[in-house]
Amino acid sequence: MVRTICILLAVILATQPVRADLRRDCAQAIDSALAIRACTKIIETGAAAGSVTDAYIHRSDAYYSSGDYKSAIADLNAAIDREPRNADLFIKRGLAFEHAGNDEGAIVNYGAAIKLEPGRASIYTMRGSVYERQGNDAAAIADLEKALAIDPSLKTTRAELQRLRNKP
């Protein structure tokens, strides 16, 4: 019995550094390929090796950094399934959709983030930029005005709004 407990304890202690290394490698932002491998291992082994949701988030960041927006979106879908009230995940997915050239996907995700955190000015600014790129100046102006109503100190947003209002 004592021998079994000692063996079990040795196995547990021996695996702890691996788990810590995986979490560290998954969360680091310098080497995307290393992060993707480590996060994938955490996801495949489940919560015992770390937070699966965090692994999806970190892996999505690594995919995003390497330009693989489709994979970033897929991982953010999985993270959002686990944390549907996390506005930051919708913002990240909106950015990934933007970079993937899917403005409608970006608008939908920024809208979801706004529903979760309506007092966050930066989300209106981001969505306003997408509306402007689409040629929907009226919607862009409305979002930029809303952002400034929330936070009047946003100089860049104020400049963008002025530029849009002065458009011929």
C-alpha positions in Angstrom: 0.0 0.0 0.0 2.7 2.5 1.0 4.7 1.4 -2.1 1.7 2.1 -4.3 1.2 5.5 -2.8 4.9 6.4 -3.2 4.8 5.3 -6.9 1.6 7.3 -7.5 3.1 10.4 -5.8 6.3 10.0 -7.9 4.3 9.9 -11.1 2.3 12.9 -10.1 5.4 14.9 -9.2 7.2 13.8 -12.3 4.4 15.1 -14.6 4.0 18.5 -13.0 7.0 20.2 -14.7 5.7 18.9 -18.1 2.3 20.5 -17.4 4.0 23.7 -16.3 6.2 23.7 -19.4 3.2 23.1 -21.6 1.3 26.0 -20.1 4.3 28.3 -20.4 5.0 27.3 -24.0 1.3 27.6 -24.9 1.0 31.1 -23.4 4.2 32.5 -24.8 3.9 34.8 -27.9 7.4 34.7 -29.4 7.3 31.3 -31.2 3.9 30.7 -32.7 4.7 27.1 -33.8 5.8 26.2 -30.3 2.7 27.8 -28.8 0.4 25.9 -31.3 2.1 22.6 -30.5 1.9 23.1 -26.7 -1.7 24.4 -26.8 -2.8 21.5 -29.0 -1.3 19.1 -26.5 -3.2 20.8 -23.6 -6.4 20.7 -25.6 -5.9 17.0 -26.5 -5.1 15.9 -23.0 -7.9 18.0 -21.4 -8.1 20.1 -18.3 -5.6 18.0 -16.3 -2.8 19.7 -18.2 -4.2 23.2 -17.9 -7.2 25.2 -18.8 -8.5 24.0 -22.1 -10.3 27.4 -22.7 -7.0 29.3 -22.1 -5.3 26.9 -24.5 -7.8 27.6 -27.2 -7.4 31.4 -26.6 -3.6 31.2 -26.7 -3.6 29.0 -29.7 -5.9 31.3 -31.5 -3.5 34.2 -30.7 -0.7 32.1 -32.2 -2.7 31.3 -35.3 -3.6 34.9 -35.6 0.0 36.0 -35.3 1.0 33.5 -38.0 -1.7 34.7 -40.4 -3.9 31.6 -40.1 -7.1 33.5 -39.4 -9.4 30.5 -40.3 -7.8 28.4 -37.5 -7.8 31.4 -35.1 -11.6 31.8 -35.7 -12.1 28.0 -35.1 -10.3 28.2 -31.8 -12.2 31.3 -30.8 -15.4 29.5 -31.6 -14.4 26.8 -29.2 -13.4 29.3 -26.5 -16.7 31.2 -26.9 -18.6 28.0 -26.6 -17.0 27.6 -23.2 -17.2 31.3 -22.2 -20.1 32.9 -24.0 -20.2 36.0 -21.8 -16.6 37.0 -22.5 -16.6 40.1 -24.7 -12.9 40.0 -25.3 -13.3 36.7 -27.2 -15.9 38.2 -29.5 -13.5 41.2 -30.1 -10.6 38.8 -30.9 -12.9 36.9 -33.3 -14.0 40.1 -34.9 -10.4 41.1 -35.5 -9.7 37.7 -37.0 -12.7 38.0 -39.3 -11.5 41.5 -40.3 -8.1 40.2 -41.2 -9.6 37.3 -43.0 -11.5 39.8 -45.2 -14.9 39.0 -43.7 -16.3 42.4 -42.6 -19.8 41.0 -41.9 -18.3 38.5 -39.5 -16.4 41.3 -37.8 -19.5 43.5 -37.5 -21.5 40.6 -36.0 -18.8 39.8 -33.4 -18.3 43.5 -32.5 -22.0 43.7 -32.0 -22.0 40.7 -29.7 -19.2 42.2 -27.7 -21.2 45.5 -27.5 -24.2 43.6 -26.1 -22.0 42.1 -23.4 -20.1 45.4 -22.6 -22.1 48.4 -24.0 -20.0 50.9 -22.1 -16.7 49.9 -23.8 -15.9 52.7 -26.3 -13.2 50.9 -28.2 -15.6 48.3 -29.6 -17.7 51.0 -31.2 -14.6 52.5 -32.7 -13.5 49.1 -34.2 -17.0 48.4 -35.6 -17.2 52.0 -37.0 -13.9 51.4 -38.9 -15.4 48.3 -40.5 -18.6 50.2 -41.4 -16.5 52.9 -43.0 -14.5 50.4 -45.0 -17.8 49.0 -46.3 -18.8 52.5 -47.4 -21.5 52.7 -44.7 -20.5 56.2 -43.5 -23.8 56.8 -41.6 -23.3 53.7 -39.4 -19.6 54.5 -39.0 -20.4 58.0 -37.8 -23.1 56.7 -35.4 -20.6 54.2 -33.9 -17.8 56.8 -33.6 -20.2 59.2 -31.9 -21.3 56.5 -29.5 -17.6 55.8 -28.7 -17.0 59.5 -28.0 -20.2 59.7 -25.8 -18.7 57.0 -23.7 -15.2 58.3 -23.7 -14.7 61.8 -24.9 -10.9 61.5 -24.5 -10.4 59.3 -27.6 -8.4 61.6 -29.8 -8.0 59.2 -32.7 -11.7 58.4 -32.7 -12.5 62.1 -32.7 -10.2 62.7 -35.6 -11.8 59.8 -37.6 -15.2 61.2 -36.9 -14.2 64.7 -38.1 -12.7 63.2 -41.2 -15.8 61.2 -42.0 -18.1 64.3 -41.4 -15.9 66.3 -43.8 -16.0 63.7 -46.6 -17.5 65.1 -49.8 
